[in-house]
Amino acid sequence: MAGIRRAEYENFCEGPVLHYPVVLRGVTIGYVWCSADLEAHAAGYVVVISALETGSRIDAAVYWEERLVSSCREGLAPVEALERWKRYSEHPEAGGIPEAARIERAPDIDALLRLANPDHEDPLIPEERGGEPQDTMSLAAGGSWDDFAPVTVGKTYRSYTDQPVRYIPVRLGEHLIGYLWASVTDDAADFQPLLPPEVVHNRAHRWWVGEFMRLQESGVSPLRALRSRIGAPEDLRGGRIDADAQERVAASLDELKEIAQR
Protein backbone atom coordinates (compact mmCIF):
# COMPACT_ATOMS: atom_id res chain seq x y z
CA MET A 1 0.00 0.00 0.00
CA ALA A 2 3.07 2.22 -0.17
CA GLY A 3 2.46 5.40 -2.10
CA ILE A 4 4.47 7.69 -4.29
CA ARG A 5 7.90 8.45 -2.83
CA ARG A 6 8.09 12.00 -1.49
CA ALA A 7 10.57 13.97 0.57
CA GLU A 8 8.21 14.62 3.51
CA TYR A 9 4.62 14.17 4.58
CA GLU A 10 2.45 17.28 4.60
CA ASN A 11 2.32 18.68 8.14
CA PHE A 12 -1.28 19.92 7.99
CA CYS A 13 -4.57 18.64 6.65
CA GLU A 14 -8.24 19.55 6.67
CA GLY A 15 -10.75 17.19 8.24
CA PRO A 16 -10.45 14.15 10.52
CA VAL A 17 -7.13 12.73 11.71
CA LEU A 18 -6.16 9.31 13.09
CA HIS A 19 -3.82 9.26 16.07
CA TYR A 20 -1.92 7.14 18.58
CA PRO A 21 -0.60 8.28 21.99
CA VAL A 22 3.16 8.44 22.50
CA VAL A 23 4.05 7.31 26.01
CA LEU A 24 7.33 7.67 27.91
CA ARG A 25 7.72 5.79 31.20
CA GLY A 26 3.95 5.62 31.64
CA VAL A 27 3.28 9.30 30.80
CA THR A 28 1.65 10.43 27.55
CA ILE A 29 4.07 12.98 26.07
CA GLY A 30 2.46 13.45 22.65
CA TYR A 31 0.46 12.04 19.77
CA VAL A 32 1.45 10.87 16.30
CA TRP A 33 -1.25 11.47 13.73
CA CYS A 34 -2.11 11.07 10.07
CA SER A 35 -4.95 12.30 7.92
CA ALA A 36 -7.97 10.01 7.77
CA ASP A 37 -8.05 10.90 4.07
CA LEU A 38 -5.15 8.84 2.73
CA GLU A 39 -4.92 11.01 -0.38
CA ALA A 40 -3.94 13.95 1.82
CA HIS A 41 -0.59 12.23 2.59
CA ALA A 42 -0.27 14.17 5.85
CA ALA A 43 1.22 13.14 9.20
CA GLY A 44 2.83 14.74 12.22
CA TYR A 45 3.50 14.81 15.95
CA VAL A 46 1.83 16.95 18.65
CA VAL A 47 3.39 17.40 22.09
CA VAL A 48 1.72 17.38 25.49
CA ILE A 49 3.17 20.62 26.84
CA SER A 50 2.97 19.72 30.53
CA ALA A 51 4.64 16.32 30.17
CA LEU A 52 8.28 17.34 29.60
CA GLU A 53 10.68 20.22 30.05
CA THR A 54 11.34 22.40 26.99
CA GLY A 55 14.59 20.74 25.94
CA SER A 56 13.15 17.26 26.29
CA ARG A 57 10.05 18.29 24.32
CA ILE A 58 12.23 19.50 21.46
CA ASP A 59 14.37 16.34 21.55
CA ALA A 60 11.26 14.16 21.37
CA ALA A 61 9.73 16.26 18.58
CA VAL A 62 12.94 16.08 16.56
CA TYR A 63 13.12 12.31 17.04
CA TRP A 64 9.57 11.84 15.73
CA GLU A 65 10.26 14.25 12.87
CA GLU A 66 13.21 12.08 11.86
CA ARG A 67 10.95 9.02 11.89
CA LEU A 68 8.35 10.84 9.79
CA VAL A 69 10.87 11.92 7.18
CA SER A 70 12.50 8.48 7.05
CA SER A 71 9.19 6.65 6.63
CA CYS A 72 8.02 9.06 3.93
CA ARG A 73 11.23 8.63 1.95
CA GLU A 74 10.78 4.86 2.17
CA GLY A 75 7.46 5.34 0.39
CA LEU A 76 5.22 4.39 3.31
CA ALA A 77 1.70 5.81 3.44
CA PRO A 78 1.20 7.83 6.66
CA VAL A 79 -1.07 5.25 8.31
CA GLU A 80 1.46 2.51 7.48
CA ALA A 81 4.15 4.52 9.26
CA LEU A 82 2.02 4.80 12.39
CA GLU A 83 1.28 1.08 12.40
CA ARG A 84 4.97 0.27 11.96
CA TRP A 85 6.00 2.46 14.91
CA LYS A 86 3.55 0.63 17.14
CA ARG A 87 5.79 -2.43 16.82
CA TYR A 88 8.90 -0.54 18.00
CA SER A 89 10.22 -0.57 21.56
CA GLU A 90 9.86 2.56 23.67
CA HIS A 91 12.66 5.05 22.99
CA PRO A 92 14.38 6.16 26.24
CA GLU A 93 13.89 9.87 25.45
CA ALA A 94 11.12 10.06 22.83
CA GLY A 95 8.77 7.31 24.04
CA GLY A 96 6.73 4.96 21.90
CA ILE A 97 3.25 3.78 21.00
CA PRO A 98 1.98 1.24 23.56
CA GLU A 99 1.35 -2.20 22.11
CA ALA A 100 -2.21 -2.19 23.49
CA ALA A 101 -3.05 1.28 22.12
CA ARG A 102 -5.85 1.55 19.58
CA ILE A 103 -5.88 4.11 16.82
CA GLU A 104 -8.35 6.90 17.60
CA ARG A 105 -10.07 9.49 15.42
CA ALA A 106 -10.31 13.25 16.01
CA PRO A 107 -12.47 15.66 13.99
CA ASP A 108 -9.42 17.72 12.97
CA ILE A 109 -5.93 18.76 14.09
CA ASP A 110 -7.32 21.50 16.34
CA ALA A 111 -9.34 18.89 18.21
CA LEU A 112 -6.19 16.79 18.66
CA LEU A 113 -4.33 19.83 19.99
CA ARG A 114 -7.12 20.37 22.52
CA LEU A 115 -6.93 16.70 23.52
CA ALA A 116 -3.18 16.98 24.06
CA ASN A 117 -3.37 20.30 25.92
CA PRO A 118 -6.91 20.83 27.29
CA ASP A 119 -5.88 23.63 29.66
CA HIS A 120 -3.75 25.50 27.13
CA GLU A 121 -4.82 28.94 25.98
CA ASP A 122 -2.96 30.52 23.08
CA PRO A 123 -1.49 33.67 24.59
CA LEU A 124 -1.37 36.75 22.39
CA ILE A 125 2.00 37.66 21.03
CA PRO A 126 3.39 40.94 22.43
CA GLU A 127 2.45 43.03 19.38
CA GLU A 128 -1.18 41.84 19.62
CA ARG A 129 -1.29 42.84 23.29
CA GLY A 130 -0.16 46.32 22.29
CA GLY A 131 3.33 45.81 23.71
CA GLU A 132 6.69 46.23 22.07
CA PRO A 133 7.91 43.62 19.56
CA GLN A 134 10.31 41.18 21.19
CA ASP A 135 12.93 38.82 19.92
CA THR A 136 11.41 35.34 19.58
CA MET A 137 14.75 33.64 20.21
CA SER A 138 15.19 35.27 23.63
CA LEU A 139 11.54 34.60 24.45
CA ALA A 140 12.00 30.91 23.69
CA ALA A 141 15.17 30.78 25.75
CA GLY A 142 13.42 32.55 28.62
CA GLY A 143 10.43 30.25 28.66
CA SER A 144 7.70 32.81 27.97
CA TRP A 145 4.72 32.74 25.58
CA ASP A 146 6.60 31.32 22.58
CA ASP A 147 7.92 28.45 24.67
CA PHE A 148 4.45 27.13 25.47
CA ALA A 149 2.79 27.11 22.06
CA PRO A 150 1.69 23.61 20.95
CA VAL A 151 4.35 22.01 18.78
CA THR A 152 3.56 20.02 15.67
CA VAL A 153 6.45 18.48 13.79
CA GLY A 154 7.12 20.41 10.62
CA LYS A 155 7.42 23.91 12.13
CA THR A 156 10.92 24.28 10.78
CA TYR A 157 12.64 24.54 7.42
CA ARG A 158 12.17 21.74 4.94
CA SER A 159 14.85 19.08 5.19
CA TYR A 160 14.92 18.37 1.46
CA THR A 161 15.52 20.37 -1.71
CA ASP A 162 16.36 19.47 -5.29
CA GLN A 163 18.24 22.76 -5.68
CA PRO A 164 21.94 23.57 -5.05
CA VAL A 165 22.79 24.24 -1.41
CA ARG A 166 25.27 26.38 0.48
CA TYR A 167 27.02 24.62 3.37
CA ILE A 168 29.40 25.30 6.24
CA PRO A 169 31.41 22.80 8.34
CA VAL A 170 30.35 22.22 11.95
CA ARG A 171 32.94 21.13 14.53
CA LEU A 172 32.82 19.79 18.06
CA GLY A 173 36.12 20.20 19.84
CA GLU A 174 38.78 19.29 17.29
CA HIS A 175 36.49 17.09 15.22
CA LEU A 176 34.38 17.78 12.16
CA ILE A 177 30.89 16.39 12.86
CA GLY A 178 28.90 17.53 9.84
CA TYR A 179 27.70 20.38 7.67
CA LEU A 180 24.97 22.95 8.06
CA TRP A 181 23.27 23.66 4.73
CA ALA A 182 20.62 25.94 3.28
CA SER A 183 18.94 26.44 -0.05
CA VAL A 184 18.94 29.92 -1.55
CA THR A 185 15.86 29.35 -3.72
CA ASP A 186 13.42 27.56 -1.40
CA ASP A 187 12.58 27.21 2.29
CA ALA A 188 15.01 24.37 3.08
CA ALA A 189 17.85 24.01 5.59
CA ASP A 190 19.20 21.22 7.80
CA PHE A 191 22.24 19.65 9.40
CA GLN A 192 24.01 16.92 7.43
CA PRO A 193 25.96 14.69 9.84
CA LEU A 194 29.05 12.81 8.79
CA LEU A 195 28.18 9.40 7.36
CA PRO A 196 27.70 6.85 8.69
CA PRO A 197 26.42 8.82 11.71
CA GLU A 198 27.33 7.97 15.30
CA VAL A 199 25.63 9.03 18.53
CA VAL A 200 27.48 12.37 18.62
CA HIS A 201 26.31 13.21 15.10
CA ASN A 202 22.67 12.33 15.79
CA ARG A 203 22.76 14.38 18.98
CA ALA A 204 24.08 17.36 17.01
CA HIS A 205 21.37 16.88 14.38
CA ARG A 206 18.66 17.05 17.05
CA TRP A 207 20.19 20.22 18.48
CA TRP A 208 20.31 21.96 15.11
CA VAL A 209 16.72 21.03 14.28
CA GLY A 210 15.66 22.60 17.57
CA GLU A 211 17.70 25.70 16.74
CA PHE A 212 16.15 25.89 13.28
CA MET A 213 12.66 25.55 14.79
CA ARG A 214 13.31 28.72 16.79
CA LEU A 215 14.86 30.60 13.88
CA GLN A 216 12.09 29.66 11.47
CA GLU A 217 9.46 30.79 13.97
CA SER A 218 11.32 34.13 14.14
CA GLY A 219 10.91 34.59 10.40
CA VAL A 220 14.60 34.07 9.63
CA SER A 221 15.35 32.88 6.10
CA PRO A 222 17.22 29.57 5.64
CA LEU A 223 20.36 31.34 4.43
CA ARG A 224 20.35 33.73 7.39
CA ALA A 225 19.80 30.75 9.68
CA LEU A 226 22.85 29.07 8.13
CA ARG A 227 24.99 32.10 8.94
CA SER A 228 23.42 32.98 12.29
CA ARG A 229 25.86 31.06 14.51
CA ILE A 230 29.10 31.69 12.66
CA GLY A 231 31.64 32.50 15.36
CA ALA A 232 29.18 31.79 18.20
CA PRO A 233 30.35 29.83 21.27
CA GLU A 234 30.42 26.06 20.92
CA ASP A 235 27.38 24.14 22.16
CA LEU A 236 28.14 20.85 23.90
CA ARG A 237 25.66 19.03 21.62
CA GLY A 238 25.46 21.09 18.44
CA GLY A 239 29.09 22.09 18.16
CA ARG A 240 30.23 25.35 16.56
CA ILE A 241 30.84 27.10 13.25
CA ASP A 242 34.25 28.75 13.29
CA ALA A 243 34.41 32.47 12.54
CA ASP A 244 36.70 31.80 9.56
CA ALA A 245 34.66 28.86 8.20
CA GLN A 246 34.26 29.01 4.43
CA GLU A 247 30.80 28.79 2.91
CA ARG A 248 30.76 26.47 -0.10
CA VAL A 249 28.22 25.34 -2.68
CA ALA A 250 27.12 21.76 -3.46
CA ALA A 251 25.15 21.07 -6.63
CA SER A 252 22.69 18.90 -4.70
CA LEU A 253 22.06 17.21 -1.37
CA ASP A 254 23.38 13.99 -2.87
CA GLU A 255 26.68 15.73 -3.57
CA LEU A 256 26.79 17.04 0.00
CA LYS A 257 26.15 13.52 1.32
CA GLU A 258 29.12 12.29 -0.71
CA ILE A 259 31.22 15.03 0.88
CA ALA A 260 29.97 13.91 4.31
CA GLN A 261 31.14 10.32 3.79
CA ARG A 262 33.98 9.58 6.20
C-alpha positions, 0 to 999 in steps of 0.5 A: 500500500506504499504510495508515491515516494516524497521527501516529507509528509504534509504537516497539515490537513483539513478534516479528521485525523487518526492518532496514537498516543506516544508514552514515555515511562507511563506518561503520555508525552504526545500524539502521532497522527495522520490524515484520515483521508489517505490522499492527503498524505499528511502526518505529524506529531503533537506534544503534550506541553505539561509532560516534559521540560522544553529541551526534552520536548524539542528532543522528542519532537525532533526524534519523531520528525526524523521518523516521519521523514525516514518513513516518507522517503521509504514510500510508506503511506502515513497510516502505514508509518504509524502502524509500523511504529507501534511495533517498535520498543519505547525510545528512552527519550522520545517514548513509543506507541503502547502495544495495546493502544488503539488508533483513535479518530479526532475531527481535525488537528485543532481537536487533537491539539485540545486533547493533548493540551486541554488547559492551554490557551494561546497567549497573544504575542506581544504586538497583539497585546499592544506591547513592544515587539520582542525577539522570539529567540530570547523569548524561547530561551526565557520560557515565555509565551513562545515556549508554550505554544503547541508544537507540531512536527514540521514547524521548521525549514524543509529538510529536502531540496532538489536545488543547489545548497550552500554549506558550512562545516560544523565542529565539536572540539577538534572534530568535524561532525557535519555540515549545516546547509541551506537552499537559496531558492526555497525554504530548506535548511538542515544539518548533514551529519558525517556518514555513517552517523554515530551518537554524537552526530545524531545528537548534534542533528537534534540540536540543530533542528531545535535551533532551526525551529526557533529561527524559522518561527522568528521569520529568519530565512534559511540562508540567514539561519545558516549564517546565524551562529558563525563565530558563536560559542560552541554548544556541547551538543550542536558544536560550533561554526568557526568564525573563519569557516568558508561557505561552499556550494554543493550542486545537490544534497546527494553531492553534500552527502558524498562530501559527508562520507567519512 
